[in-house]
Amino acid sequence: MKVNALSIARAFVDIAKSLAAEDQGALADAAIHLLVEQGLLKECRTFPALVERVWRKQEGIVPVRLTTTSGNAGPAAQHLLHIIESSLKKSCVLEERADASIVGGLLLSVGDERFDATLRSSLVHLASRLLEPLPLSS
């Protein structure tokens, strides 16, 4: 079996659940050492995020990412999160991001699904429709 960062992250999560909080630092050091030994030095930087993703998946927590121009949707974000949790009947964790390039609207990612309600995507769609050749009728 080939060792990769994902398999190390899964093993880390399985072991960390049975350890006391003060012992998890030593486990993290051992995991990083194993990554380096396996020639996966580049993955050391993203390993904490990978562990978090694996842990949440095992706990059944769905990641929800809300991208707006400001990165702060205010109370609407919590309302949206409540609606998603009610629909999925699962616990969710919300991450808000800012991206000025979306111009307006929002981009919502729930797990692996992505919903694009941005002004930028609407403008791109409109531009492509306007540039289509007109059909000639006889």
N, C-alpha and C positions, 0 to 999 in steps of 0.2 A: 504494500500500500504506500502510495506516495504521500509524504507529509506536506501539507500546505497550511497557509495561515488560517483558513476556515476550520480545518480539523483541529488545529491547536486551540483556536477560540472555543470550539465546542467542548473540548476536553477541559479547558480552563473553567468554563461555566459549570460543567458537571462537578468538578472538584471544588470550586469556590463555594458552591451551595452548601457543602458539608463542613466548611471551615469557618472558624471564628473570624470576625472582621479584621482583627490585628494580624492574622496569619495570611491574609489575602495579598498583602504587599510582597511577601516572599514568593508566593505563587506567581505573581505578575513578573517578578524578576526572573524566575525560572522559565516562564513562557517566552519572555523576550530573549533570554539566552538561547533557548531552543530555536527560535526564529533565526537568530544569527548563525547558529551552528548548521542549520539546514539551508543556508544561503538565501534567506528571505529577509535580508536587511531592509529592503525598501518597504516591506510590509509592517515593520516596527512602528512606523509613524501612524499608520491607519489602524493598528491593532486594537487600541482602546475602543474606537467606534465600531469595529467588527464585533468585539466582545459584547458591547452594549446591544447591538442588533440581534446577536444570537440569543442573549439573555432575554430580551423582550419577546422574541419569537417563541422561546420555550415557555414563557409565562403567559403567552396568548395576548400580549399587548400589541395593538396595532399602531404603527407610527402614522401620524397625520402631519403633513407639512403644508403650511399656508404661506404663500408668497404674495406680497403686495408691494406697491411702490415704496411705502414707508416702513414696512416690516412690523407694523403695529396696527392690527385690525380692531383693537379695543375690545369692548364687550361682545361685539359680533363674533369674534373668534371663539370665545367660550360658549356662546350660543350654538355656533356651528359644531363645535366639538361635542356638545351635549346631544345634538341631533344625530351625529354620526355614531356615537356610543349607543344611543337608543336603537338606531337602525341595525347596527351590527350585533348588538347585545354582547359587546366585548369592551374591555377597558382600552382606552386610547391615550396616547401621549402626543401633545401638540408642540410643534416647532414652528415658530414664525420666522420668516426670512424677508429681507428687503431686496428688491431688484428693480431699479429705476427703468430698465430696458422694457419692462412690460407695459409701460406708459400709463395704464390704468386697469382697473378690474382686479382679478385675482387668479392665481394658479393653485389648485388644490390637489395634493397627492394623498391618497388613502391607501396604505399598503403599497401594492404594485399598480394600482389604478391612478390615472392622472386625468384631471378635469381642467380644461383650459378655458377660462372665461376672461381672458385678457383683451384689452383694447388693441394691443399689438397684433395678436393673432387674427382678430377681426379685420384690422386694416390690411394685413397681408392677404387674407382671403378676398377682401374687396378689390385690392389691386390686381390680383390674378384674374378675377372675374372681369374687371374693366379692360384688361389687356387681351382677353380672348377675342378671336376674330368673330365678326358678326356674320351670322348665316345669311346667305343671299337667297331670297325667295323669288321664284319666277312667276 
